Amino acid sequence: MSEDKIKEVLTRLGLRAKDISLYVTAFTHQSYANEHRVESNERLEYLGDAILDFLVAEYLYKKFPDFPEGKLTRIRAKYVCAKANSSYARQIGLDECLLLGRGEEEQGGKSKPSLLGDLFEAFVGAVYLDSGLEAARGLLAEIVFPKIGAPDSDFFYDYKSRLQEYIQAESRKGVEYMLMKETGPAHDKTFTVGVYLDGLRLGTGVGKSKKEAEQKAAQDALNKLVTK
């Protein structure tokens, strides 16, 4: 990976590197560092994790002045987690620049949510060290904050938990998910799942995994129940 490629990413984000070596380190996974005897991004990841937690907490504190601590913590957990962070990394093209060792590269490391989530945290850490807290806050204002409460943030919203909370607010009963249909070849199956309460189907979902189909079934049920 050339420094020019990193500069392209930074330019797209409205950033200019004062110390390009910080960003090279941010993109260096431990597997690559071991093979080339250079510093990995683990220390930057540690720093970026703390900054990400702080800035999102600060944003939520101001955005939702009436929410108690517990609710703010639950919201932050949705938007600061491996799945969410990996999505941010892909959104701004960080995955294209990730440096991996040969073994990790062959195992599809650039598509692993855990690695991409760590990469995003390391990148936030590099932005902070290179340009300061305001630059890091500006980055999150472009990438993370707009997702909070927005419809397009549904990819890491836990509809199953929300549906269970909704149902149990009305009764003590729980819902049940049942596989309705399974189609396609073994390597590319599609699942259809229904979510039921007392034998009544509340919603239906289709996905490439049972978990995805269950989430979509719960979302379908919530859409019907909440709009009643």
Secondary structure, 3 states (H helix, E strand, C coil): CCHHHHHHHHHHCCCCCCCHHHHHHHCECHHHHHHHCCCCCHHHHHHHHHHHHHHHHHHHHHHCCCCCHHHHHHHHHHHCCHHHHHHHHHHCCHHHHCECCHHHHHCCHHHCHHHHHHHHHHHHHHHHHHHCHHHHHHHHHHHCHHHCCCHHHHHHCCHHHHHHHHHHHHCCCCCEEEEEEEECCCCCCEEEEEEEECCEEEEEEEECCHHHHHHHHHHHHHHHHHCC
